[in-house]
Amino acid sequence: MEQKDKNLDTETLRRMPYQFSQPSEMVPDLVVSQAMPEDPRIWVPQAENVWFRPLCLNRSAGYWVNLLKVRKSGVLSRHRHPAPVHAYVIKGRWRYLEHDWEAVEGGYVFEPPGETHTLVVDEDVEEMITLFQVNGCMYYVDPWGANVGFEDVFTKIDMCRKHYESCGLGADFVDRFIR
């Protein structure tokens, strides 16, 4: 592309913002300034002593990004993913019964499509917080693989709407996380 002003030096050009409009149909950026919120109502209860904090609920691409917070030990769930999952452990640690590794604070985990695993938080872990990006859905299964439930971006949105309405933030509070 041709440089519009030949008198601008390289450093000035490098620091200039893009000079054209963004695509008109593009959704707005999503910026969450407090990923670890001070207001406990933002954490959506998922089970006893288990909450999630939505960061991005992408209904058009079928994925969600959230923080999962656990304040109990034991088996959380056995599930299968038909699409990849990415995780970054912020606090504490967790593991899968089916593997010999442990996801530890500061660690990253890639879960390949098709894998079935059983999430466990050990007794000596006071609190676990992990950032998850889940693509597609999670099928909850019994030990023999029979489907016993599922979650997808739409069930996550519904859970958020109900919780935010009941705790006084309003059902539309979740809209800020939806793309």
N, C-alpha and C positions, 0 to 999 in steps of 0.2 A: 504494500500500500504506500502511496506517495505521502511524504511528509508535507503537511499543510503550511507550516511556517519554517522555512529553512534557517531562520535566525535563532531557533531554540537549541540550546545545547542538549547533549545526551541525558544529563542528570535531570534537567527540567522536564524533558519528555518522559523519562522514567517515572517521575513523580506526578504526572498529570493523570487525572481520572479519565476513564473511558468517555469519549466525547459524543456518544450517540445514546438514544433511548434504549432501554431494555425491551425485549419482546412484549407486546401488549397483552398477550394471553398468559404471561408468566405469573405464577403465584408469588406472593410476597415472601421475602426472606423470613425465616423463623429464628428469632434470637431469644434465648432463655437466659436472662442475666443472673438468675439465682437457681442453678441446677439443684443445689442442696438447699431447699427452701427453709426459711425460718418459721413459716406458718405450717404447723403440722397437718392442717386440713387439706393441703395439696397432695399429701400422700393418700392414695386410694387403697382401702383395705381389700385384700385379695383372699386372705384366710386368717385364722387366728395368729397374731404376731408376724404377719406377712403383709407388706404393702408394696405398691409400685407408684412411681412418680413419673407421669408421662412427660416426655420431652418432644417427641414428634410422632403423630399418629397419621401415617400417610395412607389414606384410603384409596388413592388412585393407583399407587404402586403396591399396595397390600403389605406394608411392613409397619413395624412400630419400634421406637427407641424409647427405653425407659430405664429408670433406676429401680432395682429390686432391693428392698430392705427386709431383712429377716432378723427377728429377735427371739429365736427359739432354735433348739436343736432337733434333729430328726430328719425324716424323709419328707421333702416338700412335695415332689411329684415325680411320676414316671411318665415320660412323654417322648414323642417322635416329631421330628421336623422334616417336612418335605423340601425345604429350602435352607440355605446356609444361615447360621446364627453367629454373631460376633459378640464377645463379652470382654469387658475390662473390669477387673476386681479393684474397687476403690478402698474397701475396708473389709477386714476379716478374711475368710476363706471358705471354700466349698469343694465338693468332689462329686463324682458319679460312681455308683456302685459297680458299674461295668468297666471302669478303668482303674489303673494303678497310679494315676497322676492326681495332683491336687491343684485347684485354681487358687492362687495366693495373692495377697495384696500387691498391687502393682503389676499383676500378670494379665496376659491376654490369652483368650481361648477362641479358636475357630471350631465350630461344630459343623461337620459336613452334612449335606442333605441326606436324608434316609436314616440317620442314626437314631436309635432309641436309647434313652438313658434315664437313670433315677437320681435326681438331685438330692444331696444330703449335706446338711450343715452339722458338724460335729459338736458335741456337748461343751467343749471348752471355748467355743466361739460365742462371744457375748452379742455381737452384732455383725451382720454381713451386708454390705452394699455393693452391688455390681451393676454396671451399665451394660444393658443388653440391646442389641439390634436383632430383632426377630423378623425374618422375611417369611411371608406366607402365613402359616398357622402352626399351632402346637396341637397335636393329637394326644390326649391323655389316654394311656393304655394300662391294662392289667399286666401281670408278669408274663402272660402268654401272647400279648400283642392285641387283645381285643379292645376296641375303642370304647372308652368310658366317658368321653367328653372332648371338647376342643376350645381353643381360644383363637381369635383372629383380630385384626385391627378393629372390626366392627363390634365385637363383644367387648373389647377394651374401651372403645368410645362409649358404649352403653353403660359400662361399669362406672366410668368417670362421670357421665351425666347424672346418674342416680346419686352417686356419692356427693358430688359438688352441690346438687340441689338440696340434699338432706343436711349438709353441714353449713349451709348459708352462703356459699359462694355463688350459687346460681347454676342451673343446668348448662348455660351457655359459657361458663368459665372454661370448659374443655375446648371450645372452638379455637382458642389461641394456639393450641397444639396440633390442630388438624390441617393437613395439606392434601 
